[in-house]
Amino acid sequence: MSDLITDKLNMVFELPDGSSVHALKDVTFTLKKGELLSVLGPSGCGKTTLLNIVAGFLHPTGGSIKLGGSIIEKPGVDRGMVFQQGALFEWLTVADNVNFGLRMKNADKEETKQKVEEWLDIVGLQGFGDTPTYQLSGGMQQRVALARCLINNPDLILMDEPLGALDALTREKMQSLVLKIWKETGKTIMIITHSVEEALLLGERLFVMAPRPGRLHKQYRLPFAEMGLDGDPREIKNEEKFVQTREEILTMIWNMEEEIMGKVEAA
Amino acid sequence: MIVAVLYIALLIVFFWSILHGRKVVRTERTDAVFGNPIRTQGGYHWVACGVSSLMLVWFTFSWDAGRAFFPNSANELCQVAKLNRALNPIRSAFPLDNRHLLGTRILSRDLYQIELLTEELNELDLTDTDRGNLLLLIDEVREALVLQASSEFIAPDIPERFQDIATRIEQLALDLQNHEFPGPVDEAKMAEALAQPGWGESSTEIPVLPKTQRGRIFDVAAEIMEGITEDFSEIRNDGPELTKRIENIRERIQELEGIADQEAYKEVLKDIEKISKRVDDFRVFPTQVTQGIEASLILLEQAMQDRQGSLRFIDTLVLPGGDILAGNNACSEQGSGRWLPKPSDTLATFIWMADPAQGYKGFPLFWYKMKPVSEMIDFLVPDSVADLIPGEYGHHDEEGNIHSSFKDRIYNFASGDFDSFSVPVPTGHIWDSILRVLAGLILGILLGVPLGLFMGLSRFAKGYFDPLVELYRPVPPLAWAPLILTIFGIQDDGKIFLLFMVAFAIMVISARTGATGTQLSKIHAAHSLGASNRQIIQQVILPNSLPEILTGIRISIGVCWGTLVAAEMLAGTTGIGFVENVARKQSDYEIIWMTIIVMGVLGLLFDLIMRIVIDKTIPWRGKG
């Protein structure tokens, strides 16, 4: 029972000038073990705030959030994170980055070594263990970040626009990798993204969030992630239902953006 | 010889590097545009060019190259300088270097002062009688002055004596043109001259006796000239009329002094006396009687220039930026030749001082001495350690035997009271300086980095320590020096503390910058990977701050080095700055330059080491 359950999450930031920003309002959802969730929305809708709360970097000002029945209070090994730029420790080699979590809890060295080999294998970085991370390309860095997060065997994997900085081709490859890992490990994954296509493809479930105040606007259950496990992602992207949903969501976000602009202009 | 070869090699390197540089630029023209930073990469030939041009300037302007290529030139120029020196008293009386005759200058000055005195007198509050008396006296002085210029009153033999001087100078000019002059070589004298120490080999710098034929010409001429000059300066315009007038004026002054009662009156009288005493020198002559000498001097100068020949080119081109001047019994280099020591001499001084038996002020430059380990333990382990051991110190018994306890043995150990083997310990001026810098630096790093990281992570620490660090940091370290040296003493403690202060501030600031510059996502990642706060500092923030910290260390070394040398100049008895300070007081330019070069090279060495360390330890810098 390691579901992620949130109940009326609220997050209000007090600004130094006395005003406040309502970043999240009444966000309530349940993410079951093994589900793959994409969160999409225009900038300023509170995606990253939501992620930071789940990760334990922020405390919500209202509501509750539980993982596996216990309230999330601080960052923990049960929630692994992957960041946009990888956030690798560039002074360490690939292997030392990957085994960072195990080293922090003084795990057995032999076992660690074996696990690192295993995970480098899974993410497709065999033989790169001794390479300094600053010599890797962006895609390879993200693979290291994935391995570093997965080696800790977290219940929940949080990804903050993990593929945002990659070129289109690398991105597609990485999307397949994420799907593969999702299938093979059966982990619960939550991905923040600003690419609609990515959200559709990587979202067994998809939340579209709306800004001001940040809230859940619409939820989808989508078949594309399942299809992507075996099929060619490019073909899936051409399917009628995919195109339809994509256009629907794009229009939705477009309208939200328009609304914001209108508000700004009116003010 | 070595210098000559080196000089030519430097010239070749200099021109080669320029030609090579031009070649490289031509090949690059297609693939690098202006502003492209790649254009600064490589270019070691320009390093060679810079170094060689610097060395060429040094060799040239210190006259080391001149000495190597023309070892006798200084000796010959010394002889010319002797002649010039002998000639100078006569020369300066004529408008050759000056615009006016000496007599004209004296006369115009004295007349002007009389003018001033008259004006002053009219403004003074004096009785009419007094004023009249003084004005009368002033008139008499003026008349005496003017009288000197009149050929009517000069002593009858003066034109003749001047003519004699002119003839003798002309003869000397002719002699200089005559190739027989100055006659056969005196073997004994020549042997003596050749036995002199060479240029720069003794404290007299330039051998004073002529070693060459060309030198002899000017040496002999100088001797003759000295005789002429002596006779010239004995000629005075003290004809009977002038002498009588001066005598009268003097009597009159004495007379008036007798009846003087007012202070202002006495002052004026004194001024008049001063001017009249100048007339007493009788150095003003009617212009026509000295004209012959002026003409003969021009002849002599021409002859001197002709006879010097190539020596004049050597003087201006090979020995640039100064002159060789003759003193009473020695010749010396002046200008850059004096204050810019020759590289070869500087190196020789360094080698001489580097000999541990020699050293400087009884202390070697860099050497080692054997020191028993016990002494170091005495220094490192506080004696009070023994007090912490349980038990009692030993005491003597009835028979007077002393029973030492374990506590005693610990005490003996801590106070260094035991036999031990010796280890070599670096000792010497340069070592002392280096060790002080390192001690200050390491203390600064050990305390500054943790505080800096703390300040980068904690609002309290940032706020609390910021005023402290930021207030003392901008004060130049030398402004602290007097205070610190008073509190901690002029020995190593004070200097190390001063250097610690310098390094500490820099390390705090750089560590703080490094800590605040850590990407939040890296810290988030570490948190979610299960790192504790302590682990995050050790494993994430510290390595992430390394680039800043290492840059801080690099800057600290430079600043510490500069501060140390200055501190050593203020106080202390060892260290490279001390050496320079003593050398400065003794105007020993060679040692001053030697110390400057040692400091420069050591500073460069430190920086090179830091560059290598930075490249090795933080290769990811700028690539993360």
Interface residues (C-beta under 8 A of the other chain):
Chain A: A55 G56 F57 K74 P75 G76 V77 R79 G80 M81 F83 Q84 Q85 A87 F89 E90 W91 L92 F100 G101 M104 K105 P132 T133 Y134 Q135 A145 R148 C149 N152 P154 L158
Chain B: Q519 S521 K522 H524 A525 A526 H527 S528 L529 G530 A531 S532 Q535 Q539 V540 P543 N544 L546 I618 P619 W620 K623 G624
